[in-house]
Amino acid sequence: MKISVRVLVTVYLLVLVGLAAMLAGLISPALS
């Protein structure tokens, strides 16, 4: 069961984007 590097990178980027969106959602109300 070998996962290609491209899939790992894609998942990694999606996770980063998701975390960034969550952080932005938490921080934005506090700033405004």
mmCIF entry with sequence, helices, sheets and N, C-alpha, C, O atoms, coordinates in Angstrom:
data_MODEL
# 
_entry.id   MODEL 
# 
_entity.id                         1 
_entity.type                       polymer 
_entity.pdbx_number_of_molecules   1 
# 
_entity_poly.entity_id                      1 
_entity_poly.type                           'polypeptide(L)' 
_entity_poly.nstd_linkage                   no 
_entity_poly.nstd_monomer                   no 
_entity_poly.pdbx_seq_one_letter_code       MKISVRVLVTVYLLVLVGLAAMLAGLISPALS 
_entity_poly.pdbx_seq_one_letter_code_can   MKISVRVLVTVYLLVLVGLAAMLAGLISPALS 
_entity_poly.pdbx_strand_id                 A 
# 
loop_
_entity_poly_seq.entity_id 
_entity_poly_seq.num 
_entity_poly_seq.mon_id 
_entity_poly_seq.hetero 
1 1  MET n 
1 2  LYS n 
1 3  ILE n 
1 4  SER n 
1 5  VAL n 
1 6  ARG n 
1 7  VAL n 
1 8  LEU n 
1 9  VAL n 
1 10 THR n 
1 11 VAL n 
1 12 TYR n 
1 13 LEU n 
1 14 LEU n 
1 15 VAL n 
1 16 LEU n 
1 17 VAL n 
1 18 GLY n 
1 19 LEU n 
1 20 ALA n 
1 21 ALA n 
1 22 MET n 
1 23 LEU n 
1 24 ALA n 
1 25 GLY n 
1 26 LEU n 
1 27 ILE n 
1 28 SER n 
1 29 PRO n 
1 30 ALA n 
1 31 LEU n 
1 32 SER n 
# 
_struct_asym.id          A 
_struct_asym.entity_id   1 
# 
_struct_conf.conf_type_id            HELX_P 
_struct_conf.id                      HELX_P1 
_struct_conf.pdbx_PDB_helix_id       AA1 
_struct_conf.beg_label_comp_id       VAL 
_struct_conf.beg_label_asym_id       A 
_struct_conf.beg_label_seq_id        5 
_struct_conf.pdbx_beg_PDB_ins_code   ? 
_struct_conf.end_label_comp_id       LEU 
_struct_conf.end_label_asym_id       A 
_struct_conf.end_label_seq_id        31 
_struct_conf.pdbx_end_PDB_ins_code   ? 
_struct_conf.beg_auth_comp_id        VAL 
_struct_conf.beg_auth_asym_id        A 
_struct_conf.beg_auth_seq_id         5 
_struct_conf.end_auth_comp_id        LEU 
_struct_conf.end_auth_asym_id        A 
_struct_conf.end_auth_seq_id         31 
_struct_conf.pdbx_PDB_helix_class    1 
_struct_conf.details                 ? 
_struct_conf.pdbx_PDB_helix_length   27 
# 
_struct_conf_type.id          HELX_P 
_struct_conf_type.criteria    ? 
_struct_conf_type.reference   ? 
# 
loop_
_atom_site.group_PDB 
_atom_site.id 
_atom_site.type_symbol 
_atom_site.label_atom_id 
_atom_site.label_alt_id 
_atom_site.label_comp_id 
_atom_site.label_asym_id 
_atom_site.label_entity_id 
_atom_site.label_seq_id 
_atom_site.pdbx_PDB_ins_code 
_atom_site.Cartn_x 
_atom_site.Cartn_y 
_atom_site.Cartn_z 
_atom_site.occupancy 
_atom_site.B_iso_or_equiv 
_atom_site.pdbx_formal_charge 
_atom_site.auth_seq_id 
_atom_site.auth_comp_id 
_atom_site.auth_asym_id 
_atom_site.auth_atom_id 
_atom_site.pdbx_PDB_model_num 
ATOM 1   N N  . MET A 1 1  ? 0.851   -1.196 0.000  1.00 0.00 ? 1  MET A N  1 
ATOM 2   C CA . MET A 1 1  ? 0.000   0.000  0.000  1.00 0.00 ? 1  MET A CA 1 
ATOM 3   C C  . MET A 1 1  ? 0.883   1.240  0.000  1.00 0.00 ? 1  MET A C  1 
ATOM 4   O O  . MET A 1 1  ? 1.205   1.779  1.059  1.00 0.00 ? 1  MET A O  1 
ATOM 5   N N  . LYS A 1 2  ? 1.266   1.683  -1.170 1.00 0.00 ? 2  LYS A N  1 
ATOM 6   C CA . LYS A 1 2  ? 2.162   2.838  -1.279 1.00 0.00 ? 2  LYS A CA 1 
ATOM 7   C C  . LYS A 1 2  ? 1.384   4.071  -1.731 1.00 0.00 ? 2  LYS A C  1 
ATOM 8   O O  . LYS A 1 2  ? 0.703   4.057  -2.756 1.00 0.00 ? 2  LYS A O  1 
ATOM 9   N N  . ILE A 1 3  ? 1.502   5.119  -0.951 1.00 0.00 ? 3  ILE A N  1 
ATOM 10  C CA . ILE A 1 3  ? 0.822   6.368  -1.293 1.00 0.00 ? 3  ILE A CA 1 
ATOM 11  C C  . ILE A 1 3  ? 1.809   7.294  -1.995 1.00 0.00 ? 3  ILE A C  1 
ATOM 12  O O  . ILE A 1 3  ? 2.938   7.480  -1.541 1.00 0.00 ? 3  ILE A O  1 
ATOM 13  N N  . SER A 1 4  ? 1.370   7.865  -3.102 1.00 0.00 ? 4  SER A N  1 
ATOM 14  C CA . SER A 1 4  ? 2.276   8.726  -3.857 1.00 0.00 ? 4  SER A CA 1 
ATOM 15  C C  . SER A 1 4  ? 2.537   10.028 -3.108 1.00 0.00 ? 4  SER A C  1 
ATOM 16  O O  . SER A 1 4  ? 1.718   10.484 -2.311 1.00 0.00 ? 4  SER A O  1 
ATOM 17  N N  . VAL A 1 5  ? 3.689   10.609 -3.383 1.00 0.00 ? 5  VAL A N  1 
ATOM 18  C CA . VAL A 1 5  ? 4.073   11.857 -2.717 1.00 0.00 ? 5  VAL A CA 1 
ATOM 19  C C  . VAL A 1 5  ? 3.085   12.965 -3.056 1.00 0.00 ? 5  VAL A C  1 
ATOM 20  O O  . VAL A 1 5  ? 2.785   13.815 -2.218 1.00 0.00 ? 5  VAL A O  1 
ATOM 21  N N  . ARG A 1 6  ? 2.581   12.953 -4.283 1.00 0.00 ? 6  ARG A N  1 
ATOM 22  C CA . ARG A 1 6  ? 1.647   14.003 -4.709 1.00 0.00 ? 6  ARG A CA 1 
ATOM 23  C C  . ARG A 1 6  ? 0.399   14.000 -3.840 1.00 0.00 ? 6  ARG A C  1 
ATOM 24  O O  . ARG A 1 6  ? -0.108  15.057 -3.464 1.00 0.00 ? 6  ARG A O  1 
ATOM 25  N N  . VAL A 1 7  ? -0.100  12.795 -3.520 1.00 0.00 ? 7  VAL A N  1 
ATOM 26  C CA . VAL A 1 7  ? -1.298  12.693 -2.682 1.00 0.00 ? 7  VAL A CA 1 
ATOM 27  C C  . VAL A 1 7  ? -1.006  13.227 -1.284 1.00 0.00 ? 7  VAL A C  1 
ATOM 28  O O  . VAL A 1 7  ? -1.819  13.951 -0.709 1.00 0.00 ? 7  VAL A O  1 
ATOM 29  N N  . LEU A 1 8  ? 0.152   12.869 -0.740 1.00 0.00 ? 8  LEU A N  1 
ATOM 30  C CA . LEU A 1 8  ? 0.519   13.346 0.597  1.00 0.00 ? 8  LEU A CA 1 
ATOM 31  C C  . LEU A 1 8  ? 0.618   14.863 0.625  1.00 0.00 ? 8  LEU A C  1 
ATOM 32  O O  . LEU A 1 8  ? 0.130   15.504 1.556  1.00 0.00 ? 8  LEU A O  1 
ATOM 33  N N  . VAL A 1 9  ? 1.247   15.438 -0.392 1.00 0.00 ? 9  VAL A N  1 
ATOM 34  C CA . VAL A 1 9  ? 1.393   16.895 -0.454 1.00 0.00 ? 9  VAL A CA 1 
ATOM 35  C C  . VAL A 1 9  ? 0.030   17.562 -0.575 1.00 0.00 ? 9  VAL A C  1 
ATOM 36  O O  . VAL A 1 9  ? -0.220  18.585 0.063  1.00 0.00 ? 9  VAL A O  1 
ATOM 37  N N  . THR A 1 10 ? -0.854  16.989 -1.388 1.00 0.00 ? 10 THR A N  1 
ATOM 38  C CA . THR A 1 10 ? -2.191  17.559 -1.565 1.00 0.00 ? 10 THR A CA 1 
ATOM 39  C C  . THR A 1 10 ? -2.959  17.553 -0.255 1.00 0.00 ? 10 THR A C  1 
ATOM 40  O O  . THR A 1 10 ? -3.574  18.553 0.116  1.00 0.00 ? 10 THR A O  1 
ATOM 41  N N  . VAL A 1 11 ? -2.923  16.422 0.447  1.00 0.00 ? 11 VAL A N  1 
ATOM 42  C CA . VAL A 1 11 ? -3.624  16.323 1.732  1.00 0.00 ? 11 VAL A CA 1 
ATOM 43  C C  . VAL A 1 11 ? -3.027  17.311 2.728  1.00 0.00 ? 11 VAL A C  1 
ATOM 44  O O  . VAL A 1 11 ? -3.755  17.960 3.480  1.00 0.00 ? 11 VAL A O  1 
ATOM 45  N N  . TYR A 1 12 ? -1.706  17.420 2.729  1.00 0.00 ? 12 TYR A N  1 
ATOM 46  C CA . TYR A 1 12 ? -1.018  18.333 3.648  1.00 0.00 ? 12 TYR A CA 1 
ATOM 47  C C  . TYR A 1 12 ? -1.451  19.773 3.405  1.00 0.00 ? 12 TYR A C  1 
ATOM 48  O O  . TYR A 1 12 ? -1.719  20.518 4.348  1.00 0.00 ? 12 TYR A O  1 
ATOM 49  N N  . LEU A 1 13 ? -1.517  20.162 2.129  1.00 0.00 ? 13 LEU A N  1 
ATOM 50  C CA . LEU A 1 13 ? -1.926  21.524 1.797  1.00 0.00 ? 13 LEU A CA 1 
ATOM 51  C C  . LEU A 1 13 ? -3.379  21.763 2.187  1.00 0.00 ? 13 LEU A C  1 
ATOM 52  O O  . LEU A 1 13 ? -3.717  22.832 2.694  1.00 0.00 ? 13 LEU A O  1 
ATOM 53  N N  . LEU A 1 14 ? -4.243  20.772 1.952  1.00 0.00 ? 14 LEU A N  1 
ATOM 54  C CA . LEU A 1 14 ? -5.656  20.916 2.312  1.00 0.00 ? 14 LEU A CA 1 
ATOM 55  C C  . LEU A 1 14 ? -5.805  21.102 3.816  1.00 0.00 ? 14 LEU A C  1 
ATOM 56  O O  . LEU A 1 14 ? -6.610  21.917 4.268  1.00 0.00 ? 14 LEU A O  1 
ATOM 57  N N  . VAL A 1 15 ? -5.034  20.350 4.587  1.00 0.00 ? 15 VAL A N  1 
ATOM 58  C CA . VAL A 1 15 ? -5.091  20.475 6.050  1.00 0.00 ? 15 VAL A CA 1 
ATOM 59  C C  . VAL A 1 15 ? -4.622  21.865 6.476  1.00 0.00 ? 15 VAL A C  1 
ATOM 60  O O  . VAL A 1 15 ? -5.229  22.488 7.348  1.00 0.00 ? 15 VAL A O  1 
ATOM 61  N N  . LEU A 1 16 ? -3.546  22.349 5.861  1.00 0.00 ? 16 LEU A N  1 
ATOM 62  C CA . LEU A 1 16 ? -3.037  23.682 6.201  1.00 0.00 ? 16 LEU A CA 1 
ATOM 63  C C  . LEU A 1 16 ? -4.077  24.750 5.886  1.00 0.00 ? 16 LEU A C  1 
ATOM 64  O O  . LEU A 1 16 ? -4.298  25.661 6.684  1.00 0.00 ? 16 LEU A O  1 
ATOM 65  N N  . VAL A 1 17 ? -4.715  24.639 4.727  1.00 0.00 ? 17 VAL A N  1 
ATOM 66  C CA . VAL A 1 17 ? -5.739  25.617 4.339  1.00 0.00 ? 17 VAL A CA 1 
ATOM 67  C C  . VAL A 1 17 ? -6.915  25.561 5.311  1.00 0.00 ? 17 VAL A C  1 
ATOM 68  O O  . VAL A 1 17 ? -7.460  26.594 5.699  1.00 0.00 ? 17 VAL A O  1 
ATOM 69  N N  . GLY A 1 18 ? -7.298  24.351 5.699  1.00 0.00 ? 18 GLY A N  1 
ATOM 70  C CA . GLY A 1 18 ? -8.409  24.195 6.643  1.00 0.00 ? 18 GLY A CA 1 
ATOM 71  C C  . GLY A 1 18 ? -8.087  24.831 7.984  1.00 0.00 ? 18 GLY A C  1 
ATOM 72  O O  . GLY A 1 18 ? -8.920  25.529 8.562  1.00 0.00 ? 18 GLY A O  1 
ATOM 73  N N  . LEU A 1 19 ? -6.875  24.590 8.480  1.00 0.00 ? 19 LEU A N  1 
ATOM 74  C CA . LEU A 1 19 ? -6.473  25.173 9.763  1.00 0.00 ? 19 LEU A CA 1 
ATOM 75  C C  . LEU A 1 19 ? -6.402  26.695 9.660  1.00 0.00 ? 19 LEU A C  1 
ATOM 76  O O  . LEU A 1 19 ? -6.820  27.401 10.578 1.00 0.00 ? 19 LEU A O  1 
ATOM 77  N N  . ALA A 1 20 ? -5.879  27.193 8.557  1.00 0.00 ? 20 ALA A N  1 
ATOM 78  C CA . ALA A 1 20 ? -5.779  28.641 8.371  1.00 0.00 ? 20 ALA A CA 1 
ATOM 79  C C  . ALA A 1 20 ? -7.173  29.267 8.337  1.00 0.00 ? 20 ALA A C  1 
ATOM 80  O O  . ALA A 1 20 ? -7.383  30.341 8.901  1.00 0.00 ? 20 ALA A O  1 
ATOM 81  N N  . ALA A 1 21 ? -8.124  28.604 7.680  1.00 0.00 ? 21 ALA A N  1 
ATOM 82  C CA . ALA A 1 21 ? -9.494  29.116 7.611  1.00 0.00 ? 21 ALA A CA 1 
ATOM 83  C C  . ALA A 1 21 ? -10.126 29.128 9.000  1.00 0.00 ? 21 ALA A C  1 
ATOM 84  O O  . ALA A 1 21 ? -10.824 30.077 9.359  1.00 0.00 ? 21 ALA A O  1 
ATOM 85  N N  . MET A 1 22 ? -9.881  28.070 9.784  1.00 0.00 ? 22 MET A N  1 
ATOM 86  C CA . MET A 1 22 ? -10.424 28.003 11.142 1.00 0.00 ? 22 MET A CA 1 
ATOM 87  C C  . MET A 1 22 ? -9.835  29.118 12.003 1.00 0.00 ? 22 MET A C  1 
ATOM 88  O O  . MET A 1 22 ? -10.561 29.791 12.735 1.00 0.00 ? 22 MET A O  1 
ATOM 89  N N  . LEU A 1 23 ? -8.519  29.314 11.916 1.00 0.00 ? 23 LEU A N  1 
ATOM 90  C CA . LEU A 1 23 ? -7.863  30.362 12.698 1.00 0.00 ? 23 LEU A CA 1 
ATOM 91  C C  . LEU A 1 23 ? -8.385  31.738 12.291 1.00 0.00 ? 23 LEU A C  1 
ATOM 92  O O  . LEU A 1 23 ? -8.627  32.587 13.148 1.00 0.00 ? 23 LEU A O  1 
ATOM 93  N N  . ALA A 1 24 ? -8.556  31.958 11.007 1.00 0.00 ? 24 ALA A N  1 
ATOM 94  C CA . ALA A 1 24 ? -9.067  33.241 10.523 1.00 0.00 ? 24 ALA A CA 1 
ATOM 95  C C  . ALA A 1 24 ? -10.480 33.463 11.053 1.00 0.00 ? 24 ALA A C  1 
ATOM 96  O O  . ALA A 1 24 ? -10.836 34.580 11.428 1.00 0.00 ? 24 ALA A O  1 
ATOM 97  N N  . GLY A 1 25 ? -11.286 32.400 11.086 1.00 0.00 ? 25 GLY A N  1 
ATOM 98  C CA . GLY A 1 25 ? -12.655 32.506 11.590 1.00 0.00 ? 25 GLY A CA 1 
ATOM 99  C C  . GLY A 1 25 ? -12.679 32.835 13.070 1.00 0.00 ? 25 GLY A C  1 
ATOM 100 O O  . GLY A 1 25 ? -13.583 33.524 13.544 1.00 0.00 ? 25 GLY A O  1 
ATOM 101 N N  . LEU A 1 26 ? -11.677 32.338 13.808 1.00 0.00 ? 26 LEU A N  1 
ATOM 102 C CA . LEU A 1 26 ? -11.633 32.599 15.254 1.00 0.00 ? 26 LEU A CA 1 
ATOM 103 C C  . LEU A 1 26 ? -11.069 33.983 15.551 1.00 0.00 ? 26 LEU A C  1 
ATOM 104 O O  . LEU A 1 26 ? -11.498 34.643 16.497 1.00 0.00 ? 26 LEU A O  1 
ATOM 105 N N  . ILE A 1 27 ? -10.105 34.420 14.742 1.00 0.00 ? 27 ILE A N  1 
ATOM 106 C CA . ILE A 1 27 ? -9.417  35.686 15.008 1.00 0.00 ? 27 ILE A CA 1 
ATOM 107 C C  . ILE A 1 27 ? -10.213 36.892 14.492 1.00 0.00 ? 27 ILE A C  1 
ATOM 108 O O  . ILE A 1 27 ? -10.229 37.940 15.136 1.00 0.00 ? 27 ILE A O  1 
ATOM 109 N N  . SER A 1 28 ? -10.867 36.752 13.343 1.00 0.00 ? 28 SER A N  1 
ATOM 110 C CA . SER A 1 28 ? -11.575 37.881 12.735 1.00 0.00 ? 28 SER A CA 1 
ATOM 111 C C  . SER A 1 28 ? -12.601 38.529 13.671 1.00 0.00 ? 28 SER A C  1 
ATOM 112 O O  . SER A 1 28 ? -12.597 39.753 13.799 1.00 0.00 ? 28 SER A O  1 
ATOM 113 N N  . PRO A 1 29 ? -13.479 37.762 14.330 1.00 0.00 ? 29 PRO A N  1 
ATOM 114 C CA . PRO A 1 29 ? -14.460 38.381 15.243 1.00 0.00 ? 29 PRO A CA 1 
ATOM 115 C C  . PRO A 1 29 ? -13.783 39.135 16.381 1.00 0.00 ? 29 PRO A C  1 
ATOM 116 O O  . PRO A 1 29 ? -14.300 40.154 16.840 1.00 0.00 ? 29 PRO A O  1 
ATOM 117 N N  . ALA A 1 30 ? -12.636 38.650 16.839 1.00 0.00 ? 30 ALA A N  1 
ATOM 118 C CA . ALA A 1 30 ? -11.944 39.284 17.959 1.00 0.00 ? 30 ALA A CA 1 
ATOM 119 C C  . ALA A 1 30 ? -11.344 40.628 17.537 1.00 0.00 ? 30 ALA A C  1 
ATOM 120 O O  . ALA A 1 30 ? -11.240 41.546 18.351 1.00 0.00 ? 30 ALA A O  1 
ATOM 121 N N  . LEU A 1 31 ? -10.954 40.740 16.278 1.00 0.00 ? 31 LEU A N  1 
ATOM 122 C CA . LEU A 1 31 ? -10.329 41.976 15.800 1.00 0.00 ? 31 LEU A CA 1 
ATOM 123 C C  . LEU A 1 31 ? -11.368 43.048 15.507 1.00 0.00 ? 31 LEU A C  1 
ATOM 124 O O  . LEU A 1 31 ? -11.123 44.233 15.736 1.00 0.00 ? 31 LEU A O  1 
ATOM 125 N N  . SER A 1 32 ? -12.512 42.645 15.008 1.00 0.00 ? 32 SER A N  1 
ATOM 126 C CA . SER A 1 32 ? -13.524 43.621 14.611 1.00 0.00 ? 32 SER A CA 1 
ATOM 127 C C  . SER A 1 32 ? -14.292 44.194 15.790 1.00 0.00 ? 32 SER A C  1 
ATOM 128 O O  . SER A 1 32 ? -15.177 45.030 15.604 1.00 0.00 ? 32 SER A O  1 
# 
